[in-house]
Amino acid sequence: MQITHEVTFHGIEHSDAVEAAVRRWITRLEQMHDRITKCSVVVSLPHKRHRHGKAFQVAILIEVPGAEIAATRIADEDVYVAIGDAFRAARHQLQKQLDVRRDVRLHAVP
């Protein structure tokens, strides 16, 4: 199933390479959980006057039937690290949601 996805940039210019990295992560999530309906990703540079360089923030909102999963991560200097960290956190939450769904189905069978 093709996920409806949206990638937004705040405080930084649009980057095709960053958007491609986000799309690769979305494809990985799609293979893991086939009921994702929407994935919104915001890549931002919230603190332009950060003392020790840039701090990139990546926020993810994933919609699946009956639940929304949100993950936000900040990484200094490297936007790709922030993207990876945020998607790993989202993947962990998706796995928990899948486990709960499986557990409910197992206990519901008479």
C-alpha positions in Angstrom: 0.0 0.0 0.0 1.3 3.4 -0.9 1.6 5.7 2.1 0.4 9.3 1.8 3.4 11.3 3.0 4.3 14.9 3.4 7.8 16.3 4.0 8.0 19.9 5.3 11.1 22.1 5.9 11.1 24.9 8.5 14.0 27.3 9.0 16.1 25.6 6.3 15.9 25.4 2.6 14.4 22.4 0.8 16.9 19.7 0.1 16.2 16.9 -2.4 18.9 14.7 -0.7 17.2 15.1 2.7 13.8 14.4 1.2 15.1 11.3 -0.5 16.5 10.1 2.9 13.1 10.6 4.5 11.4 8.7 1.7 13.8 5.8 2.1 12.9 5.6 5.8 9.2 5.8 5.0 9.6 2.8 2.6 11.2 0.8 5.4 8.2 1.6 7.7 5.9 0.6 4.9 7.5 -2.8 4.7 7.2 -3.3 8.5 3.6 -2.1 8.9 1.2 -2.5 6.0 -1.7 -0.4 7.6 0.0 3.0 7.7 -2.3 5.5 6.1 -0.2 8.7 6.5 3.2 9.9 7.4 4.1 13.6 8.0 7.7 14.6 8.6 8.9 18.1 9.6 12.6 18.9 9.3 13.5 22.1 11.0 16.3 24.2 12.4 14.6 25.6 15.4 17.5 27.5 17.1 19.5 29.6 14.7 21.6 31.0 17.5 22.6 27.7 19.0 25.9 28.0 20.8 27.6 24.9 19.5 26.5 24.9 15.8 23.2 23.8 14.3 20.7 21.6 16.0 18.3 19.9 13.5 14.9 18.7 14.7 12.9 16.0 13.0 9.3 15.5 14.0 7.3 12.5 12.6 3.5 11.8 12.8 2.3 8.5 11.6 -1.3 7.5 11.3 -2.5 3.9 11.5 -6.1 2.8 12.0 -7.0 3.5 15.6 -3.8 5.2 16.6 -1.3 8.0 15.9 2.4 7.7 16.5 4.6 10.7 17.1 8.4 10.9 17.4 10.7 13.9 17.6 14.5 13.9 17.8 17.1 16.6 17.8 20.7 16.1 16.6 23.6 18.6 16.6 25.3 19.3 13.2 23.8 16.4 11.2 20.3 16.4 9.8 20.7 12.7 8.7 21.4 11.6 12.3 18.2 13.4 13.4 16.2 11.7 10.7 17.6 8.3 11.5 17.0 8.7 15.3 13.4 10.0 14.8 12.5 7.1 12.4 14.1 4.5 14.7 12.0 5.9 17.6 8.8 5.8 15.4 9.7 2.3 14.2 10.0 1.2 17.8 6.5 2.7 18.6 5.0 1.0 15.5 6.5 -2.3 16.6 4.9 -1.9 20.1 1.5 -1.1 18.4 1.8 -4.2 16.2 2.6 -6.4 19.2 -0.4 -5.1 21.1 -2.6 -5.7 18.1 -1.3 -9.3 17.8 -1.7 -9.9 21.5 -5.3 -8.7 21.4 -6.1 -11.0 18.5 -4.5 -14.0 20.2 -6.5 -13.4 23.4 -9.8 -12.7 21.5 -9.8 -16.2 19.9 -12.1 -18.5 22.0 
